[in-house]
């Protein structure tokens, strides 16, 4: 098969069309790559935003839990302080009761000794007086 003769003008026109086609293909590829890159960037931004939101929610939850724990500890500290005050007050009452009981016992012993001496004097004095008088 014989090939048809191509003139220099036709050859140049074919080369020019080939160059334009290649140039159009490059532009299409660049446009598509740019579009893909933009989509990837959008998705990455979306994923980063979601991750940031989750971490923010986790941070907020942790802060809320920490605040709740701090409040609970304050309440416990106040409760323990109130219990301490109650114990100190109770100890003072017990000491006062013990002192009162101790004083009552001393008074009872003193009264018993005085009563014993009074009985002894009531019994011994008449006997002693009768012995002393002729």
C-alpha positions as CSV (number, residue, x, y, z in Angstrom):
1,X,0.0,0.0,0.0
2,X,1.2,3.3,-0.9
3,X,0.9,6.2,1.4
4,X,-0.5,9.4,0.1
5,X,1.8,12.3,-0.2
6,X,1.4,14.9,2.5
7,X,2.4,18.4,1.9
8,X,4.5,20.4,4.3
9,X,1.4,22.7,5.0
10,X,-0.7,19.7,5.8
11,X,2.0,18.2,8.0
12,X,2.4,21.5,9.9
13,X,-1.3,21.7,10.3
14,X,-1.5,18.2,11.7
15,X,1.4,18.9,14.1
16,X,-0.4,22.1,15.2
17,X,-3.7,20.2,15.8
18,X,-1.7,17.5,17.6
19,X,-0.1,20.2,19.8
20,X,-3.5,21.8,20.5
21,X,-5.0,18.4,21.4
22,X,-2.1,17.7,23.8
23,X,-2.5,21.2,25.2
24,X,-6.2,20.6,25.7
25,X,-5.5,17.3,27.3
26,X,-3.0,18.9,29.6
27,X,-5.6,21.6,30.6
28,X,-8.3,18.9,31.1
29,X,-5.9,16.8,33.3
30,X,-4.9,19.9,35.2
31,X,-8.5,20.9,35.7
32,X,-9.4,17.5,36.9
33,X,-6.4,17.2,39.2
34,X,-7.3,20.6,40.6
35,X,-10.8,19.5,41.1
36,X,-9.7,16.3,42.8
37,X,-7.2,18.2,44.9
38,X,-10.0,20.6,45.9
39,X,-12.3,17.7,46.8
40,X,-9.6,16.0,48.8
41,X,-8.9,19.4,50.6
42,X,-12.6,19.7,51.3
43,X,-12.9,16.2,52.6
44,X,-9.7,16.7,54.8
45,X,-11.1,19.9,56.1
46,X,-14.4,18.3,56.8
47,X,-12.7,15.4,58.6
48,X,-10.4,17.7,60.5
49,X,-13.5,19.7,61.5
50,X,-15.3,16.6,62.7
51,X,-12.2,15.5,64.6
52,X,-11.9,19.0,66.2
53,X,-15.5,18.9,67.1
54,X,-15.2,15.5,68.7
55,X,-12.1,16.5,70.6
56,X,-13.9,19.7,71.7
57,X,-16.9,17.8,72.9
58,X,-14.5,15.4,74.7
59,X,-12.7,18.3,76.3
60,X,-16.0,19.9,77.3
61,X,-17.2,16.6,78.8
62,X,-13.9,16.1,80.6
63,X,-14.1,19.7,81.9
64,X,-17.7,19.1,83.0
65,X,-16.7,15.9,84.7
66,X,-13.7,17.6,86.3
67,X,-15.9,20.4,87.5
68,X,-18.4,17.9,88.9
69,X,-15.6,16.1,90.7
70,X,-14.2,19.3,92.1
71,X,-17.7,20.3,93.3
72,X,-18.2,16.8,94.8
73,X,-14.8,17.2,96.6
74,X,-15.8,20.6,97.9
75,X,-19.0,19.2,99.2
76,X,-17.2,16.2,100.8
77,X,-14.7,18.6,102.4
78,X,-17.5,20.7,103.8
79,X,-19.2,17.6,105.0
80,X,-16.1,16.4,106.7
81,X,-15.6,19.8,108.2
82,X,-19.1,19.7,109.6
83,X,-18.5,16.2,110.9
84,X,-15.3,17.4,112.5
85,X,-17.2,20.3,114.2
86,X,-19.8,17.8,115.4
87,X,-17.2,15.5,116.8
88,X,-15.4,18.4,118.6
89,X,-18.7,19.6,120.0
90,X,-19.6,16.0,121.1
91,X,-16.2,15.6,122.7
92,X,-16.7,18.9,124.7
93,X,-20.1,17.7,125.8
94,X,-18.6,14.3,126.9
95,X,-15.8,16.1,128.8
96,X,-18.3,18.3,130.4
97,X,-20.5,15.3,131.3
98,X,-17.4,13.5,132.6
99,X,-16.4,16.5,134.7
100,X,-19.9,16.8,136.0
101,X,-20.1,13.1,136.8
102,X,-16.7,13.3,138.5
103,X,-17.8,16.3,140.6
104,X,-21.0,14.5,141.5
105,X,-19.1,11.5,142.7
106,X,-16.8,13.7,144.8
107,X,-19.9,15.4,146.3
108,X,-21.5,11.9,147.0
109,X,-18.3,10.7,148.7
110,X,-18.0,13.8,150.7
111,X,-21.6,13.6,151.7
112,X,-21.2,9.9,152.6
113,X,-18.1,10.7,154.8
114,X,-20.0,13.6,156.5
115,X,-23.0,11.3,157.0
116,X,-20.8,8.5,158.4
117,X,-19.1,11.0,160.7
118,X,-22.5,12.3,161.8
119,X,-23.7,8.8,162.6
120,X,-20.5,8.0,164.4
121,X,-20.8,11.2,166.4
122,X,-24.4,10.5,167.1
123,X,-23.6,7.0,168.4
124,X,-20.2,7.6,170.0
125,X,-21.0,11.0,171.6
126,X,-23.7,9.8,174.0
127,X,-21.5,6.8,174.9
128,X,-18.5,9.0,175.5
129,X,-20.6,11.5,177.5
130,X,-22.1,8.8,179.6
131,X,-18.6,7.4,180.4
132,X,-17.2,10.8,181.2
133,X,-20.0,11.7,183.6
134,X,-20.0,9.9,187.0
